[in-house]
């Protein structure tokens, strides 16, 4: 696929997505040693950079995935994934990022996506030294102000 990191088995081949067995890729090799960067590191940097943009409510999907995430947050020790909604492909010198976003109502989605893309590219390239060749953004939901602290609706009849 044009624009994506080189297919496996070729120079610059991407590592499998986060969660696969090969998660570290060569980022730098000198006569004094080599530096590898885990795809989980790229994933976390991208997640933090995306959340820095005003108008991003959260990363991740809509509907049931969000509901299960909210339940998981309330279970002691269960924690939450700081990289939910972020997947990456990391090659030896390049990375590609896919983001799933929930945005605040009223924010211009196209402008928000441009700002998120710019911030993610800048952060990943600055921190890891990898070239980011693409950042794909899927907006899965819009957060409404009344979604916060949704209580049981008052009964219509008494």
C-alpha positions as CSV (number, residue, x, y, z in Angstrom):
1,X,0.0,0.0,0.0
2,X,1.6,3.3,-1.0
3,X,2.5,5.5,1.9
4,X,2.6,2.7,4.5
5,X,5.8,1.3,5.9
6,X,7.5,-1.4,3.8
7,X,6.0,-4.9,4.0
8,X,7.4,-7.5,6.4
9,X,10.6,-9.2,5.3
10,X,11.9,-6.1,3.4
11,X,14.2,-3.4,4.6
12,X,12.2,-1.0,6.8
13,X,9.6,-3.6,7.5
14,X,6.9,-2.6,10.0
15,X,6.6,-4.4,13.3
16,X,3.3,-6.0,13.9
17,X,0.6,-3.9,15.7
18,X,0.9,-3.4,19.4
19,X,0.1,-6.6,21.3
20,X,2.0,-8.8,18.8
21,X,5.2,-10.7,19.7
22,X,7.7,-8.4,17.9
23,X,7.1,-5.0,19.4
24,X,10.6,-3.4,19.3
25,X,12.0,-1.9,16.1
26,X,15.5,-0.6,15.3
27,X,15.5,3.2,15.5
28,X,19.3,3.8,15.5
29,X,22.4,1.8,15.0
30,X,25.9,3.1,15.4
31,X,29.3,1.5,16.1
32,X,28.6,2.2,19.7
33,X,25.3,0.3,19.9
34,X,21.7,0.2,18.8
35,X,18.5,1.8,20.0
36,X,15.2,0.1,19.5
37,X,11.8,1.7,20.2
38,X,8.8,-0.4,21.1
39,X,5.6,0.1,19.2
40,X,3.9,0.6,22.6
41,X,6.1,3.7,23.1
42,X,5.0,5.2,19.8
43,X,1.4,4.3,20.7
44,X,1.6,6.1,24.0
45,X,3.3,9.2,22.6
46,X,0.6,9.5,19.9
47,X,-2.2,9.1,22.6
48,X,-0.7,11.8,24.7
49,X,-0.3,14.2,21.8
50,X,-3.8,13.6,20.6
51,X,-5.3,14.3,24.0
52,X,-3.4,17.6,24.2
53,X,-5.6,19.1,21.6
54,X,-8.6,21.0,22.9
55,X,-11.8,19.5,21.6
56,X,-10.7,15.9,21.9
57,X,-13.0,14.5,24.6
58,X,-11.4,11.0,24.6
59,X,-9.7,8.4,22.5
60,X,-11.6,5.2,21.7
61,X,-14.8,4.0,20.2
62,X,-18.4,4.8,20.8
63,X,-21.2,3.1,22.4
64,X,-20.5,-0.2,24.3
65,X,-16.7,0.3,24.2
66,X,-17.1,3.5,26.1
67,X,-19.6,2.0,28.5
68,X,-17.3,-0.9,29.4
69,X,-14.4,1.6,29.8
70,X,-16.4,3.6,32.2
71,X,-17.2,0.5,34.2
72,X,-13.6,-0.6,34.2
73,X,-12.5,2.7,35.6
74,X,-14.7,2.1,38.7
75,X,-13.2,-1.3,39.5
76,X,-10.2,-1.0,41.9
77,X,-7.0,-2.2,40.3
78,X,-8.5,-2.6,36.9
79,X,-7.1,0.6,35.5
80,X,-7.6,2.0,32.1
81,X,-5.5,1.8,28.9
82,X,-3.8,5.0,28.2
83,X,-3.5,3.9,24.6
84,X,-7.2,2.9,23.9
85,X,-8.2,4.2,20.5
86,X,-4.6,4.2,19.1
87,X,-2.9,1.7,16.9
88,X,0.4,2.0,15.2
89,X,2.6,0.3,12.6
90,X,6.3,0.9,13.3
91,X,9.0,0.2,10.8
92,X,12.8,0.7,11.2
93,X,12.6,4.4,10.3
94,X,8.9,5.1,9.8
95,X,5.6,4.9,11.7
96,X,1.9,5.1,10.8
97,X,-0.8,5.9,13.4
98,X,-4.5,5.3,13.5
99,X,-6.6,7.2,16.0
100,X,-10.3,6.7,17.1
101,X,-11.6,9.9,18.6
102,X,-14.7,11.2,20.5
103,X,-14.9,15.0,20.0
104,X,-16.7,17.7,21.9
105,X,-19.9,19.0,20.4
106,X,-19.5,22.2,18.5
107,X,-15.9,21.7,17.6
108,X,-15.0,21.9,13.8
109,X,-14.1,18.2,13.2
110,X,-11.9,18.9,10.1
111,X,-9.9,21.6,11.9
112,X,-9.6,19.4,15.0
113,X,-8.4,16.5,12.9
114,X,-5.7,18.7,11.3
115,X,-4.6,20.0,14.7
116,X,-4.4,16.4,16.1
117,X,-2.6,15.1,13.1
118,X,0.0,17.9,13.3
119,X,0.5,17.5,17.0
120,X,0.9,13.7,16.8
121,X,3.4,13.9,13.9
122,X,5.4,16.5,15.7
123,X,5.5,14.6,19.0
124,X,6.3,11.2,17.6
125,X,9.0,12.5,15.3
126,X,10.6,14.6,18.0
127,X,10.5,12.0,20.7
128,X,11.3,8.8,18.7
129,X,13.1,10.1,15.6
130,X,10.8,8.0,13.4
131,X,9.3,9.6,10.3
132,X,5.5,9.6,10.6
133,X,4.1,8.9,7.2
134,X,0.4,9.1,8.0
135,X,-2.0,9.7,10.8
136,X,-5.5,8.3,10.1
137,X,-8.3,9.7,12.2
138,X,-11.7,8.2,12.7
139,X,-14.3,10.3,14.6
140,X,-16.6,7.8,16.2
141,X,-18.8,9.9,18.4
142,X,-19.6,13.4,19.6
143,X,-19.6,14.2,23.4
144,X,-22.6,16.3,24.5
145,X,-22.4,18.4,27.6
146,X,-25.5,16.7,29.0
147,X,-23.6,13.3,28.7
148,X,-21.6,14.3,31.8
149,X,-23.1,13.0,35.1
150,X,-26.2,11.7,33.4
151,X,-28.6,10.9,36.2
152,X,-31.8,9.0,36.0
153,X,-34.4,11.2,34.3
154,X,-37.2,12.5,36.4
155,X,-40.4,10.4,36.1
156,X,-42.9,12.0,33.8
157,X,-45.8,11.1,36.0
158,X,-46.1,10.9,39.7
